[in-house]
Amino acid sequence: MEFRILGPVELEVSGEIFGIGPLKQRSVLVPLLIDVRRPVMLDALVGRVWDESPPSEVRNVLYTYVTRLRRILEVVEQRSGEKIELRRQSGGYLLDVDPELVDLHRFENLMERSRLVSDDTERARLQKQALSLWRGTPLADLRGGWFSRVREWIERRRLEALSEWARTELRLGRPLTVIEEFGKVVTEQPFAESIIEQLLLALSHAGRPMEALELYASARRRIVDAIGAEPGPSLRRTHEAILREEIEIARPARTHQRVLTGLDEGLSVSP
């Protein structure tokens, strides 16, 4: 069983998608999943679901959705054998379910585990497993100010994870895997300097410095046009290192120059 929010909001039970109700009902469930095992106060829940335009008798409406969700979760508990409880607590509602059954929390846990291991091969495996949980735009079917802010935060977490994975792959001497993956990411995230930076390094490690320099030049033009400022210092340092030919061609299972890091928001382009 898995609650999925790293894409359209879904509940998977025994390999099949289990219906969790209409859009607003899913909107009530998501804040409880994000704050799993922590109470969400009634006023906070109302604000997250309806922004500044709650319906009249909003608490009764909310109670109706919660009642329906409880019935659904009772059936899911019976079918899956997993403990699930949605209850009133501390002036709000709390969803008691194993965080490992929520893809966002599983993603975070896998990334945290990857930071605790010393072996880069195992670290890369855990990072890739975490990233594989993504199915598209998080909360893709939900609208509203709070959901937009959460979506942006989750997307930033993905970019951070991708950068960590790229650094691991480069230490392992596998720049081509980074080039293949990030060729897609730069199209999805055209203002992520951390992704440009890792792609510049991967191209250089792969013996393709001219492509890296062309990528930087194109990215710089676009970021200057967009915000009227130069790229961030981390990306500029990487560019200068490439110009000075300080980045060696990768060899498998070899330790390379430490990858410059930085999660400045910026610009990226397809190689």
SEPATI-723458 format. One line per 8 residues: number of its first residue (from 1); their letters; for each residue x, y, z of C-alpha. Coordinates in Angstrom, 1 decimal. Layout:
NUM = a = X:Y:Z ~ ...;
This chain:
1 = mefrilgp = 0.0:0.0:0.0 ~ 1.2:3.5:-0.8 ~ -0.1:7.0:-0.6 ~ 1.3:8.9:-3.5 ~ 1.7:12.7:-3.8 ~ 4.8:12.9:-5.9 ~ 2.6:13.2:-8.9 ~ -1.2:13.1:-9.1;
9 = velevsge = -2.7:12.2:-5.7 ~ -3.3:8.5:-5.6 ~ -3.7:5.6:-3.2 ~ -2.3:2.2:-4.4 ~ -3.5:-1.0:-2.7 ~ -2.3:-4.4:-3.8 ~ -1.1:-3.1:-7.1 ~ -4.2:-1.2:-8.0;
17 = ifgigplk = -5.3:2.4:-7.7 ~ -7.9:2.7:-4.9 ~ -10.5:5.5:-5.2 ~ -10.2:8.2:-2.5 ~ -13.0:10.5:-3.6 ~ -13.4:13.8:-5.5 ~ -10.9:16.6:-5.7 ~ -11.8:18.4:-2.5;
25 = qrsvlvpl = -11.8:15.2:-0.5 ~ -8.3:14.5:-1.8 ~ -7.4:18.1:-0.9 ~ -8.4:17.3:2.7 ~ -6.3:14.2:2.8 ~ -3.0:15.7:1.5 ~ -2.2:18.0:4.4 ~ -2.8:15.1:6.8;
33 = lidvrrpv = -0.3:13.0:4.7 ~ 2.3:15.7:4.6 ~ 2.0:16.2:8.4 ~ 1.5:12.4:9.0 ~ 1.3:11.5:12.7 ~ 1.1:15.1:13.6 ~ -2.2:16.9:14.3 ~ -3.3:19.5:11.8;
41 = mldalvgr = -5.4:22.2:13.5 ~ -8.9:22.8:12.1 ~ -8.3:26.4:11.1 ~ -5.1:25.4:9.4 ~ -6.7:22.6:7.6 ~ -9.5:24.9:6.4 ~ -7.0:27.5:5.2 ~ -4.9:24.9:3.3;
49 = vwdespps = -7.9:23.4:1.5 ~ -10.0:26.5:0.8 ~ -7.5:29.4:1.0 ~ -9.4:32.6:1.8 ~ -12.7:31.4:0.3 ~ -14.2:28.7:2.6 ~ -17.8:27.7:2.0 ~ -20.5:28.6:4.5;
57 = evrnvlyt = -20.7:26.0:7.4 ~ -17.1:25.0:6.4 ~ -16.6:22.9:9.5 ~ -19.6:20.8:8.6 ~ -18.3:20.4:5.1 ~ -14.9:19.4:6.4 ~ -16.5:16.9:8.8 ~ -18.4:15.3:5.9;
65 = yvtrlrri = -15.1:14.8:3.9 ~ -13.3:13.4:7.0 ~ -16.1:11.0:7.6 ~ -16.0:9.7:4.0 ~ -12.2:9.4:4.2 ~ -12.5:7.4:7.4 ~ -14.8:4.9:5.7 ~ -12.4:4.6:2.8;
73 = levveqrs = -9.4:4.1:5.0 ~ -11.2:1.5:7.1 ~ -11.7:-0.6:3.9 ~ -8.0:0.0:2.9 ~ -6.9:-1.1:6.4 ~ -8.8:-4.3:6.0 ~ -7.5:-5.1:2.6 ~ -3.8:-4.1:3.2;
81 = gekielrr = -3.4:-5.2:6.8 ~ -1.7:-1.8:7.5 ~ -2.7:0.2:10.5 ~ -4.5:3.4:9.4 ~ -6.4:5.8:11.7 ~ -7.8:9.2:11.0 ~ -8.8:10.8:14.4 ~ -9.6:14.1:16.1;
89 = qsggylld = -6.7:15.2:18.3 ~ -5.6:18.5:19.9 ~ -8.2:20.6:18.2 ~ -7.6:19.1:14.8 ~ -7.2:15.9:12.9 ~ -4.3:13.4:12.8 ~ -3.6:10.7:10.3 ~ -1.8:7.8:12.0;
97 = vdpelvdl = -0.1:5.7:9.3 ~ 3.5:4.5:8.8 ~ 5.3:7.4:7.1 ~ 7.1:4.8:4.9 ~ 3.7:4.3:3.2 ~ 3.7:7.9:2.0 ~ 5.9:8.4:-1.0 ~ 7.1:11.9:0.0;
105 = hrfenlme = 8.3:10.6:3.5 ~ 9.8:7.5:2.0 ~ 11.7:9.8:-0.4 ~ 13.0:11.8:2.5 ~ 14.0:8.7:4.5 ~ 15.9:7.2:1.6 ~ 17.8:10.4:1.0 ~ 18.7:10.6:4.7;
113 = rsrlvsdd = 19.9:7.0:4.7 ~ 22.0:7.8:1.7 ~ 23.8:10.5:3.7 ~ 24.7:8.0:6.4 ~ 26.5:5.4:4.3 ~ 30.2:5.6:3.5 ~ 30.1:3.6:0.3 ~ 29.3:5.6:-2.8;
121 = terarlqk = 27.9:2.7:-4.7 ~ 25.3:2.1:-2.0 ~ 24.7:5.8:-1.6 ~ 23.9:6.1:-5.4 ~ 21.6:3.1:-5.1 ~ 19.6:4.7:-2.3 ~ 19.5:8.1:-4.0 ~ 18.3:6.5:-7.3;
129 = qalslwrg = 15.6:4.5:-5.4 ~ 14.4:7.8:-3.8 ~ 14.3:9.6:-7.1 ~ 12.4:6.8:-8.7 ~ 9.4:7.5:-6.5 ~ 8.6:10.6:-8.6 ~ 5.8:10.2:-11.1 ~ 5.5:13.7:-12.4;
137 = tpladlrg = 4.5:17.1:-11.0 ~ 3.8:16.8:-7.3 ~ 0.1:17.3:-6.3 ~ -0.5:17.7:-10.0 ~ -4.3:17.7:-9.7 ~ -4.7:20.1:-6.7 ~ -5.1:23.9:-6.9 ~ -4.7:26.6:-4.3;
145 = gwfsrvre = -2.1:28.8:-2.7 ~ -1.0:26.4:0.0 ~ -0.7:23.5:-2.5 ~ 1.3:25.7:-4.9 ~ 3.8:26.5:-2.1 ~ 4.1:22.9:-1.0 ~ 4.6:21.9:-4.7 ~ 7.4:24.4:-5.1;
153 = wierrrle = 9.1:23.1:-1.8 ~ 8.8:19.5:-3.0 ~ 10.3:20.3:-6.3 ~ 13.3:22.0:-4.6 ~ 13.8:18.9:-2.6 ~ 14.0:16.9:-5.8 ~ 16.6:19.3:-7.3 ~ 18.6:18.9:-4.1;
161 = alsewart = 18.4:15.1:-4.3 ~ 19.3:15.2:-8.0 ~ 22.4:17.3:-7.2 ~ 23.5:14.9:-4.5 ~ 23.0:11.9:-6.8 ~ 25.0:13.6:-9.5 ~ 27.9:14.3:-7.2 ~ 27.9:10.6:-6.1;
169 = elrlgrpl = 27.9:9.4:-9.7 ~ 30.8:11.7:-10.6 ~ 32.8:10.4:-7.7 ~ 32.1:6.9:-9.1 ~ 33.4:8.0:-12.5 ~ 30.0:7.7:-14.2 ~ 29.5:11.1:-15.9 ~ 27.4:9.6:-18.7;
177 = tvieefgk = 24.6:8.6:-16.4 ~ 24.4:12.3:-15.2 ~ 24.4:13.6:-18.7 ~ 21.6:11.3:-19.8 ~ 19.5:12.1:-16.7 ~ 20.1:15.8:-16.6 ~ 19.4:16.3:-20.3 ~ 15.7:15.7:-19.3;
185 = vvteqpfa = 15.8:17.7:-16.1 ~ 17.1:20.9:-17.6 ~ 14.0:21.0:-19.9 ~ 11.7:20.6:-16.9 ~ 13.7:23.0:-14.6 ~ 15.1:25.7:-16.8 ~ 16.1:27.9:-13.8 ~ 18.0:25.4:-11.7;
193 = esiieqll = 21.6:26.5:-11.5 ~ 22.6:23.4:-9.4 ~ 21.5:21.2:-12.3 ~ 23.5:23.2:-14.9 ~ 26.5:23.0:-12.6 ~ 26.4:19.2:-12.3 ~ 25.8:18.9:-16.1 ~ 28.8:21.1:-16.8;
201 = lalshagr = 30.9:19.0:-14.6 ~ 29.6:15.7:-16.1 ~ 30.3:16.9:-19.6 ~ 33.8:18.0:-18.6 ~ 34.5:14.6:-16.8 ~ 33.3:12.9:-19.9 ~ 35.9:14.7:-22.0 ~ 33.4:17.1:-23.6;
209 = pmealely = 34.5:20.5:-22.2 ~ 33.5:22.5:-25.3 ~ 29.9:21.3:-24.9 ~ 30.1:22.4:-21.3 ~ 31.4:25.8:-22.2 ~ 28.6:26.2:-24.9 ~ 26.0:25.2:-22.3 ~ 27.3:27.7:-19.8;
217 = asarrriv = 27.4:30.5:-22.4 ~ 23.8:29.8:-23.4 ~ 22.7:29.6:-19.8 ~ 24.4:32.8:-18.9 ~ 22.7:34.7:-21.8 ~ 19.3:33.4:-20.7 ~ 19.7:34.2:-17.0 ~ 21.0:37.7:-17.7;
225 = daigaepg = 18.1:38.3:-20.1 ~ 15.6:36.9:-17.5 ~ 16.8:38.7:-14.3 ~ 19.5:41.1:-15.3 ~ 22.2:39.5:-13.2 ~ 25.1:37.1:-13.6 ~ 24.8:33.4:-12.6 ~ 25.6:32.6:-9.0;
233 = pslrrthe = 29.1:32.3:-7.7 ~ 29.1:28.5:-7.5 ~ 28.2:28.1:-11.1 ~ 30.7:30.8:-12.2 ~ 33.5:29.0:-10.3 ~ 32.7:25.7:-12.1 ~ 32.8:27.6:-15.4 ~ 36.2:29.1:-14.5;
241 = ailreeie = 37.6:25.7:-13.5 ~ 36.6:24.3:-16.9 ~ 38.2:27.2:-18.7 ~ 41.4:26.5:-16.7 ~ 41.2:22.8:-17.6 ~ 41.2:21.8:-14.0 ~ 38.6:19.1:-14.3 ~ 40.1:15.7:-15.4;
249 = iarparth = 38.4:13.1:-17.5 ~ 36.6:10.5:-15.4 ~ 37.8:7.0:-14.8 ~ 35.5:4.4:-13.2 ~ 35.9:3.9:-9.4 ~ 38.2:6.8:-9.1 ~ 37.9:9.8:-6.8 ~ 37.7:13.1:-8.7;
257 = qrvltgld = 38.0:16.7:-7.9 ~ 35.4:17.6:-5.4 ~ 32.2:18.8:-7.2 ~ 31.4:22.4:-6.5 ~ 28.0:22.7:-5.1 ~ 25.2:25.2:-4.7 ~ 21.5:25.3:-5.0 ~ 21.1:28.9:-6.3;
265 = eglsvsp = 18.0:29.2:-8.4 ~ 19.1:30.1:-11.9 ~ 18.9:28.9:-15.4 ~ 19.6:25.8:-17.4 ~ 19.3:24.7:-20.9 ~ 19.4:21.4:-22.8 ~ 22.8:20.2:-23.9;
